[in-house]
Amino acid sequence: MQTFFEFAVGSLLALFPVVDPVGGAPIFLLLTTHASQSVRRQLAQRTALYVLLVLLLFLFIGGGILRFFGISLEVVRIAGGIVIFNAAWQTMNSQPKLSPRDNAAAIHRLEQHEDISLIPMTIPMLAGPGSIAVTLGLAAQAGRDFSTATFVNLTAAAIAIALVSLTVYLSLSSSTLLLKLLGDRGISAISRILGLFIMAIGVQLILNGLADWLELVGLR
């Protein structure tokens, strides 16, 4: 049984590379090129808040929603692992999370003074399918009953989500400084390194999902 600290750190290490706040900074900067510093800070704050709310939502009630539709958490782990592996592959090959069409639509939204913090910055950029899949995996790992241990694990995962959301705000609000310090190549290199860890997380989710499914059907 993992301690509170171990579960919190493990959750943070699992979520951070998938959310990738540093990798989101250049895209945020591109989408807010013509915005003032104060507007950019407000958008960064809203994005971080939306990331927090979306991931907490799936942490606490995502499992119940899946059970309502008859989808097991084991299957979600396998599917989530495939999604994360694909995202990691794109990251390591420097393929952007936003397609040119989505990017153009986001710029148009900002030019029309519309809020880009929820779409596309939160969904699908930062709290997209990969982040949601990891969060559901953490919820499954936390426990499936109403015991004290499950509550402690969910609290630890919630704290990890809050810390990731804080790094989202810090990265986006200081996106100009980050770009100056690291440059496009530096941020791209960091994203590729994180991509390796994301790929490992995806493979681990697939293996854990398969192991749990085999145990569920009595083959293990």
URKA-V831224 format. One record per residue. PSI is psi as a letter, one per 40 degrees, with the letter a starting at -180 (NA if undefined). OMEGA is omega in whole degrees, -180 to 180 (999 if undefined). Layout:
PSI_OMEGA, PSI_OMEGA
This chain:
h_-179, i_175, i_179, d_-178, d_-179, d_-179, d_179, d_-180, d_178, d_178, d_-180, d_-180, d_179, d_-174, d_-171, d_-178, d_-180, d_176, d_176, g_180, d_-179, d_179, d_179, e_-177, d_-180, d_179, d_177, d_180, d_179, d_-177, d_-178, f_-177, d_-175, e_180, i_177, i_-179, d_-180, d_178, d_179, d_179, d_178, d_179, d_177, d_179, d_179, d_179, d_179, d_179, d_179, d_177, d_179, d_-176, d_-178, d_-177, d_176, d_178, d_-179, d_178, d_-172, d_-176, e_-180, d_180, d_178, d_178, d_-180, d_179, d_179, d_179, e_176, f_180, h_-179, i_178, d_177, d_179, d_179, d_178, d_-179, d_180, d_179, d_178, d_178, d_179, d_-179, d_178, d_179, d_178, d_179, d_179, d_178, d_180, d_-178, d_176, e_177, f_175, h_-176, i_178, d_178, h_176, i_177, d_179, d_178, d_-180, d_178, d_179, d_180, d_178, d_178, d_179, d_-179, d_179, d_178, e_179, f_175, i_-177, h_179, e_-174, d_178, d_177, h_11, e_-171, d_180, d_178, h_12, e_-171, c_-170, d_179, f_-179, a_-178, d_-179, d_180, d_179, d_179, d_178, d_179, d_177, d_177, d_177, d_178, d_179, d_-180, d_-179, d_-180, i_-177, e_179, a_-179, f_-178, i_178, d_-179, d_178, d_179, d_180, d_180, d_178, d_177, d_179, d_179, d_179, d_177, d_178, d_178, d_179, d_179, d_177, d_179, d_177, d_178, d_175, d_-180, d_-178, d_-179, d_-177, d_-178, d_178, f_-176, d_179, d_180, d_179, d_-179, d_178, d_-177, d_-173, d_-176, i_180, d_-178, d_180, d_180, d_177, d_179, d_179, d_-180, d_179, d_178, d_178, d_179, d_178, d_178, d_178, d_179, d_179, d_178, d_179, d_179, d_-180, d_178, d_179, d_-179, d_179, d_179, d_178, d_-180, d_180, d_-180, d_178, d_178, d_-179, d_-179, e_174, f_179, e_-178, NA_999
